Amino acid sequence: MVQLDDSFNVFSQTGVSLEEIVLEGASGGTDSLIRYLQSRRQMLLRDISQISLRNDDPAHFVRAVEVIDDAVRLLEQFKQINIRGSVEETAG
């Protein structure tokens, strides 16, 4: 099981927006957000396993894992580009 440390609580407790995390590196930046999502994914996979053992339908949990996978892929792409520079270039 994945153990979360206090660094992951910062997302819900500091009031920092997603834009500040991704664009400005607040609260550990994109890498920290990716690690958080991967931890949540592992928790969902554990829940899926437990639900399946009870012969219940884990479809909603499976969809949540797919959404997390999509989010991680997008964040990985964001890391490859200079979003702030692109936004300023477009606006300018």
C-alpha positions in Angstrom: 0.0 0.0 0.0 1.2 3.5 -0.8 2.0 5.6 2.2 1.2 9.3 1.8 3.3 11.8 3.7 2.4 15.4 4.7 3.5 16.8 1.4 0.4 15.5 -0.3 -1.9 17.3 2.1 -0.7 20.6 0.8 -2.9 20.4 -2.3 -6.2 20.5 -0.3 -5.0 22.6 2.6 -3.1 25.6 1.1 -5.8 26.9 -1.3 -3.3 26.9 -4.2 -5.1 26.6 -7.5 -4.3 24.0 -10.1 -3.0 26.7 -12.4 -0.5 27.8 -9.8 0.7 24.2 -9.3 1.1 23.5 -13.0 2.2 26.9 -14.3 4.1 28.4 -11.4 5.4 25.3 -9.6 3.5 26.0 -6.4 3.2 23.2 -3.8 5.9 21.1 -5.5 4.8 21.7 -9.1 3.8 19.2 -11.7 6.0 16.4 -10.5 4.4 16.5 -7.0 1.0 16.5 -8.6 1.9 13.5 -10.7 3.1 11.6 -7.7 -0.1 12.5 -5.8 -2.3 11.2 -8.7 -0.2 8.0 -9.0 -0.7 7.4 -5.3 -4.5 7.9 -5.6 -4.5 5.5 -8.6 -2.8 2.8 -6.5 -5.5 3.3 -3.8 -8.2 3.0 -6.4 -6.6 -0.2 -7.7 -6.7 -1.6 -4.2 -10.3 -0.7 -3.9 -11.1 -2.3 -7.2 -9.5 -5.5 -6.0 -11.6 -5.5 -2.8 -14.8 -4.7 -4.7 -14.2 -7.5 -7.1 -13.6 -10.0 -4.3 -17.1 -9.0 -3.0 -18.5 -9.8 -6.5 -19.6 -6.1 -6.9 -19.1 -4.1 -10.0 -16.0 -1.9 -9.9 -16.9 0.0 -13.2 -16.9 3.4 -11.6 -13.5 2.8 -10.0 -12.1 1.5 -13.3 -13.3 4.7 -15.0 -11.7 6.8 -12.2 -8.4 5.0 -12.8 -8.6 5.8 -16.5 -9.3 9.5 -15.8 -6.2 9.6 -13.5 -4.1 7.9 -16.3 -5.3 10.6 -18.7 -4.5 13.4 -16.3 -1.0 12.0 -15.7 -0.4 11.8 -19.4 -1.5 15.4 -19.9 0.7 16.6 -17.0 3.7 14.8 -18.5 3.0 16.6 -21.8 2.8 19.9 -19.9 6.2 19.3 -18.5 7.6 19.1 -22.0 6.5 22.6 -23.0 6.9 26.0 -21.6 3.2 26.8 -21.0 3.8 30.2 -19.4 5.9 31.3 -22.4 3.4 30.0 -24.9 0.5 31.8 -23.1 2.5 35.1 -23.0 3.5 34.7 -26.6 -0.1 34.2 -27.7 -1.4 37.1 -25.6 1.4 39.4 -26.8 
